[in-house]
Amino acid sequence: MEMKQIYVLAALLLSFVARISSLSITVNDVECVYEYVFYEGDAISGNFVVVDHDIFWGSDHPGIDFTVSSPGGNVVHNIKGTSGDKFELKAPRSGMYKFCFHNPFSTPETVSFYIHVGHIPNEHDVAKDEHLDPINVKIAELREALESVTAEQKYLRARDNRHRHTNESTRKRVIGYTVGEYILLAAVSSLQVLYIRRLFSKSVSYNRV
Amino acid sequence: MITMKLPPFFAILLCTSPFWGNAPVTEAIWLNLPPSGTKCVSEELHNNVVVLADYVVVSDDHSSAPTISVKVSSPYGNNLHHKENATHGQFAFTTQEAGNYLACFWADAHNPSKADVSVNLDWKTGIAAKDWETVARKEKIEGVELELKKLEGAVEAIHENLLYLKSRESEMRIVSEKTNSRVAWFSIMSLGVCISVSVLQLWHLKRFFQKKKLI
């Protein structure tokens, strides 16, 4: 292959990889992230996990809402009241897609999300561009498969993070509440003793309480 | 919401980012900065991870591009990158400590327009931040072979991630089991404390009444 072909091939192949990491964002009310989809029919996949920092009463929290809007403005995907989920959709058209997290409660929540837009060249692209080898289609498919494994791992990592927060909170609560309970018990019983002593020491005729 | 026509948008994307070169198709997220207020993104990273990020302010008004300020901080509060009045920039670092790395953006106060500023952030960590051009040049591979090498790197990263998840799971299991045994111990101890406190109460009151010659 001559150099020009190599560079074009490299440029085209570079374009198939989406490079995004699993970022976290704090959602107070609505936070939106935008991502540009270059080709129609691209597979948009991703996941998000809500990392609660101080779960007080636990499973009463309704979770957050997640919406994906297409460039035309209509909602393509909608998940309500969840603490973390995966999503996968096919882009109906190219353009700027909006991924929004909505927090119905006033306590800010931190959401860790990962969005991936994958493009696999199909036979049309191969036929149109003579520099594009059918092997590149296979490589792109392989890369998308590996990306899905990576995405799953990022999801597991985010969930593990959330689990760690819960565990730490449980550990601190167990120690805190137990020590508090002992102190409270001792205080209440000593108060009882003091009260009974007072009852008996103040009255003159102490055989009549 | 970004409302702009496509051709000038593309032109601005191509000419304002020095990072893309011949490939106009790299992906990143866009953030919408309100005129006042900060938007922060964070990521929890462990030690020795390469982070490479690139940010560009995108606007449809060529004459007066709004400027933003960026601040990147490490979990212990060290300032890794700080830039004011910028329309684009790049930062790279290797993590020295494990924890939450925070990148904050805010629109500059003296911006002419009061509209939302859109920032394009390309944040890459670990294997995605690897410089494949140097590898290609050093080992003199190209084309399909380079792509397969990238896939091999991705698989290695997956393996590393899997081992990390395993070690975290075992750490968590240890903490869970410790908490479980602690709950059992503390409940029994609570019963013991209750019994001992009431015995003490009874003994003290008995002594008190004996002293007061009531019993």
Interface residues (C-beta under 8 A of the other chain):
Chain A: M1 I6 Y7 L9 A10 A11 L12 L13 L14 S15 V17 A18 R19 I20 S21 S22 L23 S24 I25 T26 E31 C32 V33 Y34 E35 Y36 F38 M96 K98 T110 S112 I115 V117 D133 I135 N136 I139 L142 R143 L146 E147 V149 T150 Q153 L156 R157 D160 N161 H163 R164 N167 E168 T170 R171 V174 I175 T178 E181 Y182 L185 A186 S189 Q192 V193 I196 R197 F200 S201 Y206 N207
Chain B: M1 I2 G21 N22 A23 P24 V25 T26 E27 A28 I29 W30 L31 N32 K39 C40 V41 S42 E43 E44 N100 S118 D122 W123 K124 T125 G126 A128 E142 G143 V144 L146 E147 L148 K150 L151 A154 V155 A157 I158 N161 L162 Y164 L165 R168 E169 M172 V175 S176 K178 T179 R182 V183 F186 M189 S190 V193 C194 V197 S198 L200 Q201 H204 L205 F208 F209 K212 L214
